[in-house]
Amino acid sequence: QVQLVESGGGLVQAGGSLRLSCAASGRTFSSYTMGWFRQAPGKEREFVAAISWSGGSTTYADSVKGRFTVSRDNAKNTVYLQMNSLKPEDTAVYYCARGGELTTQGMAVIQYYRYWGQGTQVTVSS
């Protein structure tokens, strides 16, 4: 059974930074794409960033490109999302999810992600 647990959310002023972490259970973490998504009140869940199993490939939503950085530590079964220059419109619940195995197909496509964490709230005040 795969479990994903996010942490690191909170309240921050506009222009500030946060780093989210997602700890995964299981021995095969290093074989899977990992993604970050977010969902604001009244809106659909949207793609934020993803990283391939080796860390060699990353992709970002246009809205966060240049401000957010996704990384992973396969030895710790953990994926990170460093968020800088935060804006009020970044306010949402942030979820990590496990994507495809040994492939970069569908990295930005929500339907390719099967396992999800419970989410962590990020609130950016203006």
C-alpha positions, 0 to 999 in steps of 0.5 A: 500500500502506498502512503504519501504524507505532505508537510510544510504548509502554512501561512506566509506573506506575499513574496515569502517562501515555503518548502513542502515535503512529501514522504512516501512509503514503499520500496519502489519510490525511486521508480516513479514520477512524483507530482505536485498539484493544488486545489483552491476553493471552488476550483478544480485541482491543477497541476503544479510541478512534477519530477521524473523517477531519476530526477533528470526531468522536471516540468512546471505549470506556467503560473509557477515557472521560475518561482517553484522548484521540485526536487527529490531525495530517493534515499529518503523517499521524499519529494520537495516543492520549494516555493519562492516569491509566493503570491496570494493566488498560490493559496490552495491545498497542495497535494503530492501524488505518484505518477507513472513508473519509469516513464515521463509520459503524462507528467503534467496530466492528472489522470496519470496519477493514482496515489495521492496524499491528504494535502497541506494548506498553503495560505499567502496573505497580501 
